[in-house]
Amino acid sequence: MRRTPEAAQLKVSDVVGLPPFLEAPWQLLTPTADLSAPVRWVHTIDDPRPAALLQGQEFVLSTLSRFTEERTDLVASLRTYLNDLDSVQTSALAVEILSDRHRLLQALRTVVEERLSETERCLPVILFTEQVRFVDITEHFHRFLVARHIAHESSADSYDPLLEASTHLIGDIAGGQLDSVEEAAQRSQMLGMAATAHYRSLLLRFRPTRTLAAAERSRAHEMVAQTVRAVSSRSQTRALAGESPFNDLGILLALPHGAGDSAESTFCTALRHATDAARAPDALPTFVIASGNPSSTILGAVAELESAHHVLSSLETVLPRSERFPGLSDAAADRGYWKASDLGALGLVARLNDPEAARWFVSAQLGRIRGPHAAELRSLIRALASPTGTKAELASQLGISRPTLYSRMRRLERLIGRKLDDDVLQALHLALLVEDLHC
């Protein structure tokens, strides 16, 4: 992501002026620290080595939960922790340490005093000794960031605060820093998502004719994200677009309960038409979209981006050889996006060297075959894939009547949403074999 333009840049002093800081008592343990450092985002992290999760210029919030009272290395561990934050140019650290953690508090004061004796310009460290809702700080920061950007929207820089905020939300959930359904819902609502919805997960990957520079990819993501919001507004569909951990653009849709695949298809088709109409030569490459499974929470929707990523990874191998598979892309072209079921066995065959893909394939093909009839439907798939001749012989093999056989076949078709043609049956049977061997 690009840095925030100077006109819209927030500083540490802006963050500590937000309502959550005004409503709760806190202490600046580093009174000589520079509070004019720029802040790109507010990040809640409890990892004892946070540098790998940061990009620089973050205002870090933490309860230091890993630094427990019984540890004998608190001072040394806190030195390492603060040095780790320094290594990625963190803007500030705010910690919540309650009265029952007096050893940790004393260790932190000791380390901070050591750092102050070495230099006056050290990392600002803020102490809360009462409980504070970090999610409130994040929400207020987001509001302030967007308001500041709107106030300076005439800037020539193309920085997109909504894309930045959405990227951080996706990253926090995918990285495990945000695992509360309530907090994730609150943050997504700040970005325009519905409080309760039927979520769909889309992942968009560019297919450029040449390698894109990082700045070109970021700009292309911004253009598509802006188009997503425009299509969302016109279609009255709640949508959120942010960069995913896979360096693709994640798009989360919040659809009304009961909405079928047609709503997702309508959105993707409209998005493709809008980008085609706005596409400038060499500015926006062609792209392919894949979908994960439906989700009931924003946490689940972000997790399903990984399922969509697996589809796209298989397509990396399949699409360059698409002429060998006539008709393979017809359903995806009509729908506007790819699903795991479009690839069938190719989804796994394209990536046989990846055990994780094997688990994904089994889930994608057999995930809907659940409940009290799951065992008999699995037996049905195995029987249908066997060299048995007639339906009468098949029914006899299963120990059921022919009407019962046809009833089970219809039930299976309803569950998976597809006709039991040869390709579908082959994919289901292969999934059973993979399940037998690897799951």
C-alpha positions in Angstrom: 0.0 0.0 0.0 1.1 3.6 -0.7 1.8 5.9 2.2 -0.9 8.3 3.2 -0.5 11.7 1.4 1.0 14.4 3.6 -2.2 16.5 3.6 -4.2 13.6 5.0 -1.4 12.2 7.3 -2.3 11.6 10.9 0.2 11.9 13.7 0.6 10.3 17.1 -0.6 13.5 18.7 -3.9 13.1 16.6 -4.4 9.6 17.9 -4.0 10.5 21.6 -6.6 13.2 21.0 -9.3 10.8 19.9 -12.3 10.3 22.3 -11.2 6.9 23.7 -8.0 8.6 25.0 -9.9 11.5 26.4 -12.4 9.2 28.2 -9.9 6.9 29.9 -6.9 7.8 32.1 -3.5 7.1 30.6 0.1 8.0 31.2 2.9 8.8 28.7 5.9 6.8 30.0 8.2 8.6 27.6 7.6 12.3 28.2 10.4 13.4 25.8 9.2 11.2 22.9 8.3 12.7 19.6 4.5 12.8 19.2 4.7 14.2 15.6 5.5 10.8 14.1 3.2 9.9 11.2 0.6 7.1 11.8 -0.6 5.1 8.9 -2.9 2.7 10.9 -3.8 1.6 14.4 -3.0 -2.1 14.9 -3.9 -4.4 17.8 -1.2 -7.1 18.3 -0.4 -9.3 21.2 2.5 -11.2 19.5 5.8 -11.0 21.5 7.7 -10.5 18.2 5.3 -8.1 16.3 7.7 -6.8 13.6 6.8 -9.5 11.1 3.1 -8.4 11.3 3.8 -4.7 10.7 4.7 -2.5 7.8 5.9 0.6 9.5 4.2 3.8 10.9 1.6 1.8 12.9 0.3 2.9 16.3 0.3 -0.5 18.1 -2.2 -1.4 20.8 -1.5 -4.4 23.1 -2.4 -6.0 26.4 1.0 -7.8 26.4 -0.9 -11.0 27.2 2.2 -13.2 26.5 4.2 -11.4 29.2 2.7 -13.3 32.2 3.5 -12.5 35.8 5.3 -15.8 36.5 7.9 -15.2 33.8 11.4 -14.5 35.2 12.7 -12.8 32.0 10.2 -9.9 31.8 12.8 -7.2 31.5 14.8 -8.9 28.9 11.7 -9.9 26.9 10.4 -6.4 27.0 13.7 -5.0 25.7 13.5 -7.4 22.8 9.8 -6.5 22.2 10.5 -2.8 22.1 13.6 -3.2 19.9 11.4 -5.3 17.5 8.9 -2.4 17.2 11.8 0.0 16.6 13.1 -2.2 13.8 10.0 -1.5 11.6 9.7 2.2 12.6 6.5 1.8 14.7 5.0 5.2 15.5 3.9 4.5 19.1 2.9 1.8 21.5 -0.1 1.9 23.9 -0.5 -0.9 26.4 -3.2 -2.0 28.9 -1.7 -3.3 32.2 -4.2 -3.7 35.0 -3.3 -3.6 38.8 -3.1 -7.4 39.1 0.1 -7.4 36.8 2.4 -5.3 39.0 5.6 -7.3 38.0 5.0 -6.6 34.4 4.3 -2.9 35.0 7.5 -2.5 37.0 9.5 -4.3 34.3 8.0 -2.1 31.6 8.9 1.1 33.6 12.5 -0.3 34.1 13.0 -0.9 30.3 11.4 2.5 29.4 13.7 4.3 31.8 16.7 2.5 30.3 15.7 3.6 26.9 15.1 7.2 28.0 18.6 7.3 29.5 20.1 6.3 26.1 18.2 8.8 24.0 15.4 11.4 24.3 13.8 10.6 21.0 12.5 7.0 21.6 9.3 5.2 20.8 6.4 6.8 22.6 5.0 4.3 25.1 1.5 5.0 26.6 0.1 3.2 29.6 -3.6 2.4 30.4 -4.1 1.1 33.9 -7.9 0.6 33.4 -9.6 -1.5 30.8 -10.0 0.2 27.4 -11.7 -1.0 24.2 -9.1 -1.1 21.6 -11.7 -1.6 18.9 -13.1 1.9 19.8 -9.7 3.4 19.2 -9.5 1.7 15.8 -13.0 2.9 14.8 -12.4 6.5 15.8 -9.0 6.4 14.0 -10.8 5.2 10.8 -13.4 7.9 11.0 -10.8 10.6 11.5 -8.6 9.2 8.7 -11.5 9.2 6.2 -12.6 12.7 7.3 -9.1 14.0 6.9 -8.8 12.5 3.5 -12.2 14.0 2.4 -11.0 17.4 3.6 -8.0 17.1 1.3 -9.6 15.1 -1.5 -8.3 17.6 -4.1 -4.8 16.2 -3.5 -3.3 14.7 -6.7 -2.3 11.5 -4.8 -4.6 8.6 -5.4 -4.4 7.3 -1.9 -7.6 5.4 -1.0 -8.4 5.3 2.8 -11.3 2.9 2.4 -9.1 0.4 0.5 -6.4 0.9 3.2 -8.9 0.3 6.1 -10.5 -2.7 4.3 -7.0 -4.2 3.7 -6.2 -3.9 7.4 -9.5 -5.5 8.4 -8.9 -8.4 6.1 -5.3 -8.7 7.2 -6.1 -8.6 10.9 -8.7 -11.3 10.5 -6.6 -13.5 8.2 -3.6 -13.1 10.5 -5.5 -14.0 13.7 -5.1 -10.6 15.4 -8.8 -10.1 15.2 -10.9 -13.2 16.1 -13.9 -11.6 17.8 -17.1 -11.9 15.8 -18.4 -8.8 17.5 -15.4 -6.6 16.9 -15.0 -7.8 13.3 -18.7 -7.0 12.6 -18.3 -3.5 14.2 -15.2 -2.7 12.0 -16.9 -4.0 8.9 -20.0 -1.9 9.6 -17.7 1.1 9.8 -16.8 0.3 6.2 -20.4 0.1 5.1 -21.2 -3.6 5.5 -24.6 -4.7 6.9 -24.9 -5.8 10.6 -26.4 -9.1 9.6 -26.1 -10.6 6.2 -25.3 -13.6 4.0 -21.6 -13.1 3.1 -20.0 -14.1 -0.2 -16.2 -14.0 -0.7 -14.6 -13.1 -4.0 -10.9 -12.9 -4.9 -9.8 -11.0 -8.0 -6.5 -11.7 -9.6 -5.0 -9.8 -12.5 -3.7 -11.6 -15.6 -1.3 -9.1 -17.0 0.6 -9.6 -20.2 3.8 -8.4 -18.4 5.0 -8.3 -14.8 3.4 -5.5 -12.9 5.6 -3.2 -10.7 4.4 -2.9 -7.1 3.1 0.7 -7.8 1.2 -0.5 -10.9 -0.5 -3.3 -9.0 -1.4 -1.0 -6.1 -2.9 1.6 -8.5 -4.8 -1.2 -10.4 -6.2 -2.5 -7.1 -7.3 1.1 -6.2 -9.1 1.5 -9.6 -11.0 -1.8 -9.1 -11.8 -1.0 -5.5 -13.3 2.3 -6.6 -15.3 0.5 -9.3 -16.5 -2.1 -6.7 -17.9 0.8 -4.6 -19.6 2.4 -7.6 -21.2 -0.9 -8.7 -22.2 -1.5 -5.0 -23.9 1.8 -4.9 -25.8 1.4 -8.1 -26.9 -2.2 -7.3 -27.6 -1.4 -3.6 -25.3 -4.3 -2.6 -23.1 -3.9 0.4 -19.5 -4.6 -0.6 -16.0 -4.2 0.8 -12.8 -4.4 -1.2 -9.3 -4.7 0.3 -6.0 -6.3 -0.6 -5.7 -9.9 0.6 -2.8 -11.7 2.2 -2.3 -13.4 -1.3 -1.7 -10.0 -2.9 -5.0 -10.3 -4.8 -8.0 -8.0 -4.3 -10.5 -9.5 -1.8 -14.1 -8.5 -2.3 -16.7 -9.3 0.4 -20.4 -9.0 -0.4 -23.1 -8.7 2.3 -26.2 -10.0 0.7 -29.8 -10.3 2.1 -30.6 -13.6 3.7 -32.0 -16.0 1.1 -30.1 -14.4 -1.8 -28.9 -17.1 -4.2 -26.0 -17.3 -6.5 -27.7 -14.9 -8.9 -27.0 -11.9 -6.7 -23.3 -12.7 -6.7 -23.4 -13.3 -10.4 -25.2 -10.0 -11.1 -22.6 -8.1 -9.1 -19.6 -9.8 -10.8 -21.1 -9.2 -14.3 -21.7 -5.5 -13.5 -18.2 -5.2 -12.1 -16.6 -6.6 -15.3 -18.8 -4.4 -17.5 -17.9 -1.3 -15.5 -14.1 -2.0 -15.5 -14.3 -2.8 -19.3 -15.9 0.6 -19.9 -13.3 2.4 -17.7 -10.3 0.5 -18.7 -7.5 2.6 -20.1 -4.8 1.0 -22.3 -2.1 -0.6 -20.0 -3.7 0.8 -16.9 -5.9 -2.0 -15.8 -5.0 -5.6 -16.8 -7.6 -8.2 -17.4 -8.6 -10.3 -14.4 -10.2 -13.5 -13.2 -12.5 -13.8 -10.2 -13.0 -16.8 -8.0 -15.6 -17.4 -5.2 -15.4 -19.1 -1.8 -18.3 -20.8 0.0 -21.1 -18.7 1.6 -20.5 -17.5 5.2 -22.7 -16.3 8.0 -20.0 -14.0 9.6 -17.4 -11.6 8.4 -14.7 -13.8 10.0 -15.9 -16.7 7.9 -16.1 -14.6 4.8 -12.4 -13.6 5.2 -11.5 -17.2 5.8 -13.2 -18.2 2.6 -10.9 -15.9 0.6 -8.4 -18.8 1.0 -10.8 -21.1 -0.7 -11.1 -18.7 -3.6 -7.3 -18.4 -3.6 -7.1 -22.2 -4.2 -9.4 -21.9 -7.2 -7.2 -19.1 -8.6 -4.1 -21.1 -8.0 -5.5 -24.1 -9.9 -6.5 -21.7 -12.7 -2.9 -20.5 -13.0 -2.2 -23.9 -14.5 -5.5 -24.7 -16.2 -6.2 -21.4 -18.1 -3.0 -21.4 -20.2 -4.1 -24.9 -21.4 -7.8 -24.1 -21.7 -8.0 -25.2 -25.3 -7.5 -28.7 -24.1 -10.7 -28.5 -22.0 -13.5 -27.3 -24.3 -16.5 -26.0 -22.5 -14.7 -25.8 -19.1 -15.1 -22.1 -18.7 -18.7 -21.8 -20.1 -20.4 -21.8 -16.7 -17.9 -19.4 -15.1 -18.2 -17.0 -18.1 -22.0 -17.0 -17.8 -21.8 -16.6 -14.0 -19.0 -14.0 -13.9 -16.7 -15.9 -11.6 -15.2 -19.3 -11.0 -16.2 -21.8 -8.4 -14.4 -24.9 -7.3 -17.1 -27.1 -8.9 -16.3 -25.6 -12.3 -12.8 -27.2 -12.2 -13.9 -30.6 -10.9 -11.0 -33.0 -10.7 -8.7 -30.5 -12.5 -8.8 -28.4 -9.4 -6.7 -31.0 -7.6 -4.8 -32.5 -10.6 -3.4 -29.0 -11.2 -1.8 -28.9 -7.8 -1.1 -32.5 -6.7 2.1 -31.4 -4.9 0.1 -29.4 -2.3 -1.5 -31.4 0.6 -3.5 -28.3 1.6 -5.1 -28.3 -1.8 -6.2 -31.9 -1.3 -8.1 -30.9 1.9 -9.6 -28.0 0.1 -10.7 -30.2 -2.8 -12.5 -32.7 -0.5 -14.3 -29.8 1.3 -15.3 -28.1 -2.0 -16.7 -31.3 -3.6 -18.2 -33.1 -0.5 -18.8 -30.2 1.9 -22.5 -30.2 1.2 -23.0 -33.9 1.7 -23.7 -33.8 5.4 -26.4 -35.0 7.8 -28.0 -38.3 8.4 -27.9 -39.4 4.8 -24.2 -38.6 4.3 -23.0 -42.2 4.6 -25.5 -43.7 2.2 -24.8 -40.9 -0.3 -21.1 -41.6 -0.1 -21.8 -45.3 -0.8 -24.0 -44.2 -3.7 -21.1 -42.2 -5.2 -18.7 -45.2 -4.9 -21.3 -47.5 -6.5 -22.0 -45.1 -9.4 -18.3 -44.9 -10.1 -17.9 -48.6 -10.1 -18.1 -50.7 -13.4 -21.6 -51.9 -12.5 -23.7 -52.2 -15.6 -27.5 -51.4 -15.3 -29.4 -49.5 -12.7 -31.0 -52.7 -11.6 -27.5 -54.2 -10.9 -26.5 -51.0 -9.1 -29.6 -51.1 -6.9 -28.9 -54.8 -6.1 -25.3 -54.0 -5.2 -26.5 -51.3 -2.7 -29.3 -53.6 -1.4 -32.1 -51.2 -2.3 -34.9 -51.0 -4.8 -34.7 -49.1 -8.1 -37.1 -46.3 -6.9 -35.0 -45.8 -3.8 -31.9 -45.6 -6.0 -33.4 -42.9 -8.1 -34.6 -41.1 -5.0 -31.1 -41.1 -3.6 -29.6 -39.9 -6.9 -32.1 -36.9 -6.9 -31.2 -36.1 -3.3 -27.5 -36.1 -4.1 -28.1 -33.8 -7.1 -30.1 -31.4 -4.9 -27.4 -31.3 -2.3 -24.5 -30.6 -4.7 -26.6 -28.4 -7.0 -25.4 -30.3 -10.1 -26.5 -33.1 -12.4 -24.7 -36.4 -11.9 -23.0 -36.5 -15.3 -19.7 -38.3 -15.8 -17.5 -35.4 -15.0 -19.3 -34.5 -11.8 -19.3 -38.2 -10.7 -15.6 -38.5 -11.4 -14.9 -35.4 -9.3 -17.0 -36.7 -6.4 -15.4 -40.1 -6.5 -11.9 -38.7 -6.7 -12.7 -36.5 -3.6 -13.7 -39.7 -1.8 -10.4 -41.3 -2.7 -8.4 -38.3 -1.6 -10.5 -38.2 1.7 -9.6 -41.9 2.2 -5.9 -41.3 1.7 -5.2 -37.8 3.1 -8.0 -36.7 5.4 
